[in-house]
Amino acid sequence: MTPDFARRPVIFLDVDGPLIPFKARPGGQRRPSGGTAKRQTEDTANPLLDRLNPDDGRRLLALGCRLVWATTWMGEANEVVSPRLGLPDLPVVDWPDDDEETGRGLHWKTAFLTQWAAGGPFVWLDDEITDADRRWVRAHHPARALLYRVDPYTGLTEADFAVVHRWIQVAGERPRSIS
């Protein structure tokens, strides 16, 4: 990994909602050609995998950031989702086992992802982000962060990728001001 790439923001990826939308995508999805018996068995076991858009993998890689699974799929995201999106195996956030209350309105992932980012810039793509999470990160994280709520019924769209791309470009040009 080059030093410049190590300074790029982390993109934390949720699966259900952002990558597998709750509604079928218009027109169905193009499936990668070929396939194995194992893949057909997996497809039968989870029909929602047909909602993955293989183009999302290319778009995510084109952002030039460090991609990290931040999903309850855990390591299974690398086994099932990554191949369908054309992604390599990605680091996986290993969630703590505690059931500690996070605070009024704060998503259970928020504080942990902020710690995982270790003071560096990050983007979090999830369908459950709220203003409470954004306020908490602004107050507790020294670097720029984009907490971007993806519509869980449509999943990631071209417009969503455009917002993230613009944020990354701005994040690379100027540091966050401390006020």
Rosetta blueprint (number, residue, H / E / L):
1 M L
2 T L
3 P H
4 D H
5 F H
6 A H
7 R H
8 R L
9 P L
10 V E
11 I E
12 F E
13 L E
14 D L
15 V L
16 D E
17 G L
18 P L
19 L L
20 I E
21 P L
22 F L
23 K L
24 A L
25 R L
26 P L
27 G L
28 G L
29 Q L
30 R L
31 R L
32 P L
33 S L
34 G L
35 G L
36 T L
37 A H
38 K H
39 R H
40 Q H
41 T H
42 E H
43 D H
44 T H
45 A H
46 N L
47 P H
48 L H
49 L H
50 D H
51 R H
52 L L
53 N L
54 P H
55 D H
56 D H
57 G H
58 R H
59 R H
60 L H
61 L H
62 A H
63 L L
64 G L
65 C L
66 R E
67 L E
68 V E
69 W E
70 A L
71 T L
72 T L
73 W L
74 M L
75 G L
76 E H
77 A H
78 N H
79 E H
80 V H
81 V H
82 S H
83 P H
84 R H
85 L H
86 G L
87 L L
88 P L
89 D L
90 L L
91 P L
92 V E
93 V L
94 D L
95 W L
96 P L
97 D L
98 D L
99 D L
100 E L
101 E L
102 T L
103 G L
104 R L
105 G L
106 L L
107 H L
108 W L
109 K L
110 T H
111 A H
112 F H
113 L H
114 T H
115 Q H
116 W H
117 A L
118 A L
119 G L
120 G L
121 P L
122 F E
123 V E
124 W E
125 L E
126 D E
127 D L
128 E L
129 I L
130 T L
131 D H
132 A H
133 D H
134 R H
135 R H
136 W H
137 V H
138 R H
139 A H
140 H H
141 H L
142 P L
143 A L
144 R L
145 A E
146 L E
147 L E
148 Y E
149 R E
150 V L
151 D L
152 P L
153 Y L
154 T L
155 G L
156 L L
157 T L
158 E H
159 A H
160 D H
161 F H
162 A H
163 V H
164 V H
165 H H
166 R H
167 W H
168 I H
169 Q H
170 V H
171 A H
172 G H
173 E H
174 R L
175 P L
176 R L
177 S L
178 I L
179 S L
